[in-house]
Amino acid sequence: MPPADKPHVLILGGGITGLAAAYTLERETDFDITLLDTNPKLGGKIQTHRQDGFTIEEGPDSVFAGKVAALELISQLELEDEVIEPKSRGYYLLLDGRLHRVPNGLATLSRVNPDGIEEADFLSPDAKVRALAEPTIPPEIVVDESISHFFTRRFGLEFSRLVAEPILAGTHAGDPSKLSMRALYPHFLDREAQYGSLAFSDQSKVSAGPTFLSFRNGMATLIDAIHKRLERTRMRQGVAATNLVESDSGVTNKDSFPPEWFSHVLCAMPATAAEVVLSLVKPEASKLLGEIEFASSTIATAAYDADSLPGELHGTGFLAPFEEYSQLTGSTWTSSKWPDRAPQERVLVRFFYGGDSRPPLPNADELVAQTRANAQTILGIRAEPLFTKVHEYPRGLPQYTGGHTALVDQIEESLTGTSFTVAGSSYRGVGIPDCIRQGRDAARKIAKEFG
Ligand SMILES: Cc1cc2nc3c(=O)[nH]c(=O)nc-3n(C[C@H](O)[C@H](O)[C@H](O)COP(=O)(O)OP(=O)(O)OC[C@H]3O[C@@H](n4cnc5c(N)ncnc54)[C@H](O)[C@@H]3O)c2cc1C
């Protein structure tokens, strides 16, 4: 098939990575762009829906405010007036069926406040002594160590299990003994290398700005705003590309009739899907993509009358320490965490289940029943929920286990000089800002190649 007079980029995947790539290509090139998604709905994991006055996030509920790529995009999209900040801070640890407040001084783990260690009622006296000795522990360079290894080495086993692992591994539905510090949290390693310690007694220098943000009408605001700005991108939703053939001049999609030519294909879908699409055309890359690990997770969102709770929920929710036998990883108290997520006198909470090295997840009905039981035993809610929504993510969460960064290097190397690029949450950062950055950088790389 003869090439067209200008480059034509095919983006596979209309999650935040693919949309950020399309947006960048429109702003910075005159290329033709086609975005194809197997799902009729754009946004990938980012989906918001409304019901009876509730704003319900199916997947992510916030954007980390400390990374510039997301803030830059919000500004380009002129969404500043839509941004909201959490209305409460602070969370709990679920231990032996009881909720324990995690002291504020332990909220920023790259700058642990020694007072926070003293205040933690769930740490034993020995664990406190060990954690407080962290500044005396000499820095070590360990090749690709796990979250557990790093925090046990620096602060002791109990601190690692009860303070660091729930927040750093639990939010990835990961096994803390497998997840890689280098791939997920390199800034902790840099801090150890630079200062020799993560404890920080001068808390006046720790930023008090919001760590997370969201949008008045939910996370889908970001997706809708990008979609509205796309003028040239041809959107093809609910369509698959299963028959891609590479030639010297690019790639032909033989699923279309007549077959369509593209100069480059950006695979912005999860590695599980890229593995399948590239299996015939790029078998080596496909095999490597299959080595990335994924965990499954399910979220159950339940709504209640406020007067069915024993009292107001103060804080953003709770996290449960990693236990191989437990499916519950935590809970977000959505209506306490964010403004206007529930009508007056109503409460919205999310329970998170599943993850790597945990028992297989039961079906949705069983999780609705578990959610009722958890709401009763942990939060003291005896009433039936007004409704419960279950959102399942089978193999939906990439696991950056040991060797992840080297594996991604290999995948990228195997695609160098070809007509394919991969980007997104499976590779170099799971959070939304990292996905935006990867989509943008992939678009710029492609633009440079053909510009
Ligand atoms: C439950 C949950 C909660 C989370 N919470 C947060 C949070 O609060 N904050 C945060 O920053 N991050 C959070 N994350 C992570 C974040 O949401 C994701 O990493 C990010 O949205 C992924 O974006 P993406 O575009 O890379 O992939 P996806 O959102 O997975 O989008 C990929 C797209 O590719 C499409 N696709 C699949 N196969 C094909 C194919 N063969 N051809 C074409 N298209 C295809 C899919 O339909 C999908 O639309 C959460 C993730 C989950 C699962």
The ligand as a Tripos MOL2 file, in Angstrom:
@<TRIPOS>MOLECULE
LIG
   53    58     1     0     0
SMALL
NO_CHARGES

@<TRIPOS>ATOM
      1 C1         -9.4080    0.4150   40.5390 C.3       1 LIG1
      2 C2         -8.3310    1.3690   40.1330 C.ar      1 LIG1
      3 C3         -8.1360    2.5440   40.8640 C.ar      1 LIG1
      4 C4         -7.1260    3.4190   40.4830 C.ar      1 LIG1
      5 N1         -6.9640    4.5830   41.1800 N.ar      1 LIG1
      6 C5         -6.0760    5.5030   40.7350 C.ar      1 LIG1
      7 C6         -6.0420    6.8130   41.3120 C.ar      1 LIG1
      8 O1         -6.8360    7.1540   42.2070 O.2       1 LIG1
      9 N2         -5.1370    7.6970   40.8000 N.ar      1 LIG1
     10 C7         -4.3020    7.3820   39.7730 C.ar      1 LIG1
     11 O2         -3.4890    8.2180   39.3540 O.2       1 LIG1
     12 N3         -4.3440    6.1640   39.1830 N.ar      1 LIG1
     13 C8         -5.2250    5.2350   39.6230 C.ar      1 LIG1
     14 N4         -5.3180    4.0310   38.9990 N.ar      1 LIG1
     15 C9         -4.4380    3.7630   37.8490 C.3       1 LIG1
     16 C10        -4.9050    4.4960   36.6030 C.3       1 LIG1
     17 O3         -6.3020    4.6230   36.5990 O.3       1 LIG1
     18 C11        -4.4880    3.7420   35.3570 C.3       1 LIG1
     19 O4         -3.1380    3.3460   35.4410 O.3       1 LIG1
     20 C12        -4.6630    4.6050   34.1060 C.3       1 LIG1
     21 O5         -5.9590    5.1570   34.0460 O.3       1 LIG1
     22 C13        -4.3680    3.7470   32.9090 C.3       1 LIG1
     23 O6         -4.4930    4.4940   31.7380 O.3       1 LIG1
     24 P1         -4.0890    3.8710   30.3380 P.3       1 LIG1
     25 O7         -4.5950    4.7890   29.3030 O.co2     1 LIG1
     26 O8         -2.6410    3.5370   30.3250 O.co2     1 LIG1
     27 O9         -4.8560    2.4610   30.2640 O.3       1 LIG1
     28 P2         -6.4020    2.1310   30.3450 P.3       1 LIG1
     29 O10        -7.1260    3.1120   31.1550 O.co2     1 LIG1
     30 O11        -6.4600    0.7040   30.7240 O.co2     1 LIG1
     31 O12        -6.9040    2.3270   28.8480 O.3       1 LIG1
     32 C14        -6.5690    1.4210   27.8460 C.3       1 LIG1
     33 C15        -7.6120    1.4600   26.7580 C.3       1 LIG1
     34 O13        -7.2240    0.5200   25.7570 O.3       1 LIG1
     35 C16        -8.3860   -0.1070   25.2650 C.3       1 LIG1
     36 N5         -8.0040   -1.3650   24.6520 N.ar      1 LIG1
     37 C17        -7.7710   -2.5670   25.2290 C.ar      1 LIG1
     38 N6         -7.4250   -3.4680   24.2950 N.ar      1 LIG1
     39 C18        -7.4190   -2.8300   23.1050 C.ar      1 LIG1
     40 C19        -7.1420   -3.2310   21.7660 C.ar      1 LIG1
     41 N7         -6.7810   -4.4670   21.4760 N.pl3     1 LIG1
     42 N8         -7.2310   -2.3170   20.7930 N.ar      1 LIG1
     43 C20        -7.6020   -1.0330   21.0790 C.ar      1 LIG1
     44 N9         -7.8930   -0.6040   22.3200 N.ar      1 LIG1
     45 C21        -7.7960   -1.4890   23.3170 C.ar      1 LIG1
     46 C22        -9.2740   -0.2540   26.5020 C.3       1 LIG1
     47 O14       -10.6250   -0.4130   26.1150 O.3       1 LIG1
     48 C23        -9.0030    1.0580   27.2300 C.3       1 LIG1
     49 O15        -9.9330    2.0560   26.8550 O.3       1 LIG1
     50 C24        -6.3120    3.1220   39.3540 C.ar      1 LIG1
     51 C25        -6.5260    1.9460   38.6290 C.ar      1 LIG1
     52 C26        -7.5290    1.0810   39.0030 C.ar      1 LIG1
     53 C27        -7.7600   -0.1620   38.2000 C.3       1 LIG1
@<TRIPOS>BOND
     1     1     2 1
     2     2     3 ar
     3     2    52 ar
     4     3     4 ar
     5     4     5 ar
     6     4    50 ar
     7     5     6 ar
     8     6     7 ar
     9     6    13 1
    10     7     8 2
    11     7     9 ar
    12     9    10 ar
    13    10    11 2
    14    10    12 ar
    15    12    13 ar
    16    13    14 ar
    17    14    15 1
    18    14    50 ar
    19    15    16 1
    20    16    17 1
    21    16    18 1
    22    18    19 1
    23    18    20 1
    24    20    21 1
    25    20    22 1
    26    22    23 1
    27    23    24 1
    28    24    25 2
    29    24    26 1
    30    24    27 1
    31    27    28 1
    32    28    29 2
    33    28    30 1
    34    28    31 1
    35    31    32 1
    36    32    33 1
    37    33    34 1
    38    33    48 1
    39    34    35 1
    40    35    36 1
    41    35    46 1
    42    36    37 ar
    43    36    45 ar
    44    37    38 ar
    45    38    39 ar
    46    39    40 ar
    47    39    45 ar
    48    40    41 1
    49    40    42 ar
    50    42    43 ar
    51    43    44 ar
    52    44    45 ar
    53    46    47 1
    54    46    48 1
    55    48    49 1
    56    50    51 ar
    57    51    52 ar
    58    52    53 1
@<TRIPOS>SUBSTRUCTURE
     1 LIG1         1 GROUP 0 **** ****
